[in-house]
Amino acid sequence: MTDQKPNRLSRKVGQFGLAIVAALAVVIGLASPAYANLPHFKTVSVGLVAGSSGAATRSSASSASPSGKLPDLLFSWTEVGVGSPDVVYSLSTVVTATFGCVNGGGKHPSASNKTTITQPAQTSVELAADKNGKITGSAILDTGGVSLGGFSCPGGQTLVALSATFTHNMITDTTNGVTATDGDISVILGP
């Protein structure tokens, strides 16, 4: 009879151990889908669109011909861990630009006929995730909507963008509430 007590005890310990392993398997099984839905940006970059008014990417001068148009921004990114098949992104920047007037000889007169404005610019885009929950995307933020608020040049002079700085360059996955930023961009555009 003494052999039955240890045998019963080992069976109970074995059953208890099996119950713990089963409970852990359920917890791990439930946690895996939650872990897969942890969106985050792996890469983010913001630069000037090729062929825009300026050719600079970070604090440098451009030899491009002056014009009244600011360069557009190209946002590029990779986000992983996206749980939703469709994700809406908000792209934003704060534009500080100086505009002035140039005469027919392409010279900027020393007069005070220039103005500096600071305005936010933003756009949004919707992209689909691949089967692994990854999105690699790019989108252009058009800066053409930046307003001069009534500033104009006198007769015989042309309005040009002299310089621009783009700060707070931010991309937000509005579907999952994830945000990333990139560095400031400054460019000299005119004389």
C-alpha positions in Angstrom: 0.0 0.0 0.0 2.8 2.4 0.5 3.6 2.3 -3.2 0.2 3.8 -4.1 0.6 7.1 -2.2 3.8 8.2 -4.0 2.3 7.1 -7.3 -0.9 9.2 -6.7 1.2 12.1 -5.6 3.4 11.9 -8.8 0.2 11.8 -10.9 -1.2 14.9 -9.3 2.1 16.8 -9.7 2.2 15.7 -13.3 -1.3 16.8 -13.9 -0.6 20.1 -12.2 2.5 20.6 -14.4 0.5 19.8 -17.5 -2.2 22.4 -16.5 0.5 25.0 -16.1 2.0 24.2 -19.5 -1.4 24.4 -21.1 -2.1 27.8 -19.5 1.2 29.1 -20.7 0.5 27.9 -24.2 -2.8 29.8 -24.2 -1.2 33.0 -22.9 1.6 32.8 -25.5 -0.9 32.1 -28.2 -3.0 35.1 -27.3 0.1 37.4 -27.0 1.5 36.6 -30.4 -1.2 38.5 -32.4 -0.9 41.4 -30.1 2.9 41.5 -30.6 2.5 41.5 -34.3 0.3 44.6 -34.1 3.1 46.9 -32.6 3.5 49.3 -35.5 6.7 51.4 -35.6 8.8 53.2 -38.2 12.0 51.4 -39.2 13.1 54.2 -41.6 12.0 57.8 -42.3 13.6 60.4 -44.5 12.5 63.7 -45.9 14.2 65.5 -48.8 13.5 68.0 -51.6 11.8 66.5 -54.7 14.2 66.0 -57.5 13.6 68.7 -60.2 12.1 71.1 -57.6 13.2 74.7 -57.4 16.1 73.8 -55.2 18.6 71.0 -55.2 19.7 71.1 -51.6 18.8 68.6 -49.0 20.3 69.8 -45.7 21.5 73.4 -45.0 23.2 74.2 -48.3 22.9 76.6 -51.3 21.3 75.9 -54.6 22.3 77.2 -58.0 18.8 76.6 -59.4 17.2 79.4 -61.3 15.1 81.6 -59.0 11.4 81.3 -59.2 8.3 82.2 -57.1 7.7 78.5 -56.2 9.1 76.7 -53.2 10.4 73.1 -53.6 8.1 70.3 -52.6 9.1 67.7 -50.0 9.5 63.9 -50.6 8.7 61.8 -47.5 9.9 58.1 -47.7 9.4 55.5 -45.0 9.1 51.9 -43.9 6.7 50.9 -41.1 6.4 47.4 -39.7 4.1 45.7 -37.3 1.0 47.3 -38.9 -2.1 45.4 -38.0 -4.6 47.1 -40.3 -4.4 46.4 -44.0 -5.0 50.1 -44.9 -3.2 52.8 -43.0 -3.7 56.6 -43.3 -0.5 58.7 -43.0 -0.4 62.5 -42.3 2.7 64.3 -43.6 3.5 67.7 -42.2 6.1 70.4 -42.1 6.4 74.1 -41.0 7.7 76.2 -43.9 9.6 79.4 -43.2 10.3 81.1 -46.6 11.6 84.5 -47.7 10.3 85.9 -50.9 11.7 89.0 -52.7 11.7 90.9 -56.0 14.4 90.7 -58.7 14.8 93.1 -61.5 15.2 92.3 -65.2 18.9 91.7 -64.7 18.3 89.0 -62.2 19.5 91.1 -59.3 17.8 91.5 -56.0 17.6 95.3 -55.2 18.8 96.3 -51.8 15.4 97.7 -51.1 13.1 96.3 -48.4 10.8 94.6 -50.9 11.0 91.2 -49.4 8.8 89.3 -46.9 9.3 86.2 -44.7 6.3 83.9 -43.9 5.9 80.9 -41.7 3.1 78.5 -42.4 2.3 74.9 -41.8 1.8 72.5 -44.7 0.4 69.0 -44.7 -1.2 66.3 -46.7 -2.4 62.7 -46.2 -2.1 59.5 -48.0 -3.6 56.0 -47.5 -1.5 52.9 -48.2 -2.1 49.2 -47.9 0.1 46.9 -45.8 1.6 43.7 -47.3 0.7 40.3 -45.9 3.5 40.7 -43.3 2.2 44.0 -41.9 4.8 46.1 -43.6 4.4 49.3 -45.6 7.1 50.9 -47.6 5.9 54.2 -49.0 6.7 57.6 -50.3 4.6 60.7 -50.9 5.1 64.3 -52.0 4.1 67.2 -49.8 3.2 70.0 -52.2 4.3 73.4 -50.8 2.4 75.4 -53.5 -0.3 76.3 -51.0 2.0 78.5 -48.9 0.4 82.0 -49.2 2.2 85.3 -49.4 -0.7 87.3 -48.0 -0.9 90.0 -50.6 2.8 90.7 -51.0 3.7 91.8 -54.6 6.5 93.3 -56.5 6.6 96.7 -58.2 6.4 96.9 -62.0 9.5 95.5 -63.8 10.4 93.1 -61.0 9.5 89.5 -60.6 8.6 87.6 -57.3 11.1 84.9 -56.4 11.6 82.5 -53.5 14.9 83.5 -51.9 15.2 80.8 -49.2 13.2 78.3 -47.4 13.5 76.2 -44.2 11.3 73.2 -43.5 11.1 72.3 -39.8 9.1 69.8 -37.8 9.1 67.3 -40.7 6.7 64.7 -39.3 4.9 61.6 -40.5 2.1 60.2 -38.4 0.4 56.8 -38.9 -3.1 58.2 -37.9 -4.6 54.7 -38.0 -2.3 53.3 -35.3 -1.2 56.5 -33.5 2.6 56.3 -34.3 4.7 59.4 -35.2 8.3 59.8 -36.5 10.3 63.0 -37.4 13.2 63.8 -39.6 15.7 66.7 -39.5 15.2 70.3 -40.7 16.0 71.2 -44.3 17.3 74.7 -45.4 17.8 75.8 -48.9 18.9 79.0 -50.7 16.8 79.5 -53.8 17.5 82.9 -55.2 20.0 85.8 -55.4 
